Amino acid sequence: MNWHTAELPELELMQKCAVSNMLLANNYSAVNCLLYQKKYRFQIAVQDGWFFGRYEEGSSFSFSFPHHVDGDMSGIGDAIAILELEAKESASGLGFRNVTLEEKEILSSRFPLLMAEKDEGLGDYIYLTENLASLPGKKYSKKRNHVNQFRKKRPDFVFQELTADNLDCAMRVEEAWLAESRASGLDDADASALEMERAIILAAIKDFGFFSEIAGMTGGLLFVQDEPVAFCIASLLSPSVTDVHFEKCLSAFAQDGGYAVINNEFSKTVSTEYINREEDLGIPGLRKAKLSYYPEMVLEKFNVRI
């Protein structure tokens, strides 16, 4: 198989695959596959119309679940057989990473003795867009209060959709947010992770035009007194799902409800039925925050060994 690091021109094929298969999981986002491939040591291959991905794990590999580029999954057994042979040739053993419950069941029907472990930190939080945009009913009263608090304290705030003309403002927020994080005291691992995230955000901004054209990349900015204080970047994962990749707010504005406002204002611009706000990475505070928006579902992920 022709395993390789994905190149920017391959975004169109990856986007076609995600759209044709109506995928929900953020690890199948074409944008994420490109932006995060270095961090997760991820490579792709295309064979017989199937899109394959693999994660390097030391001297071995785990695969992502294969999908046909045109969305025809009737030959999934043949695709899995290709990976079986690949695993034998590499002596890695056959393993899959970040598979959904439905995909795990497909694998289980072929390999009844497989070992599957749920990864609690990698489940995707998926919300109804209309709920995030309107914050309806009693259960969202705290979120409405956060938004109203921000409006009262920052009555001059302005929301703008992210465009080629204001991309530099998003990067200004990222640099200021990173400086705040450094000043708060970070260990080496956290500092390294945030530097890598900065590089990924910079890559998204650098090729925003191309990502926007092929994968519907969009986003939003909050301004207070004409200064950018928060941003988010998202893209179209599939026809019914918008995937929010990044969301940052400077601390002085976050404490007044800035995150609730950027979330709410951006959601008003989204046309898909669902918004995927990705995983909580096993971080308790992040889990609490994501649950507080009442997801329509938490899409479970499993790691599987055959």
CORGI-V704962 format. One line per field, one symbol per residue. ss: DSSP state (h for helix, s for strand, l for the rest). psi: psi as a letter, one per 30 degrees, with the letter a starting at -180 (. if undefined). burial: I if it has 24 or more other ideal C-beta (glycine too) atoms within 12 Angstrom, else O. A space follows every 50 residues. Layout:
ss->???
psi->???
burial->???
This chain:
ss->lllslllhhhhhhhhhhhhhlllllhhhlhhhhhhllllllsssssslls sssssssllsssslllsslllllllhhhhhhhhhhhhhhhllllsssssl hhhhhhhhhhllllsssslllllssssshhhhhhlllhhhhhhhhhhhhh hhhllllsssslllllhhhhhhhhhhhhhhhhhllllhhhhhhhhhhhhh hhhhhhlhhhhhhhhllsssssssllssssssssssssllsssssssssl hhhhlllhhhhhhhhhhllllllssslllllllhhhhhhhhlllllsssl lssssl
psi->kiklkkleffeeeeeeeeeeghkfkffgkeeeeeegeeeghkllkkkhgk kklkkkibgalkllkkkkeggjgfgeeeeeeeeeeeeeffgfljlkkhkl eeeeeeeefeifglkkkkjffgkkjklkeeefefillefgeeeeeeeeee eefifglkkkkklffgefeeeeeeeeeeeeeeffjkleeeeeeeeeeeee eeeeeegeeeeeeeghkaalkkkkhgkkflllklljelffkkkjekkkkk effefggeeeeeeeeeeffkflelkjgalfggjeeeeeeeffgikeljjk kkkkk.
burial->IOIOOIOIOIIOIIIIIIIOIOIIIIIIIIIIIIIIIOOIOIIIIIOOII IIIIIOOOOOIIIIIIIIIOOOIOOIOOIIOIIIOIIOOOOIOIIIIIII IOIIOIIOOOIOOIOIOOIOOIIIIIIIIOIIIOIOOOOIOOIOOIIOOI IOOIOOIIIIIIOOOIIOIIIIIIIIIIOOOOOOOOOOOOOOOIOOIIOI IOIIIOIIOIIIOIIIIIIIIIIIOOOIIIIIIIIIIIOIIIIIIIIIII OOIIOIIIIIIIIIIIIOIIOIIIIIIIIIOOOOOOOOIIOIIIIOOIII IIIIII
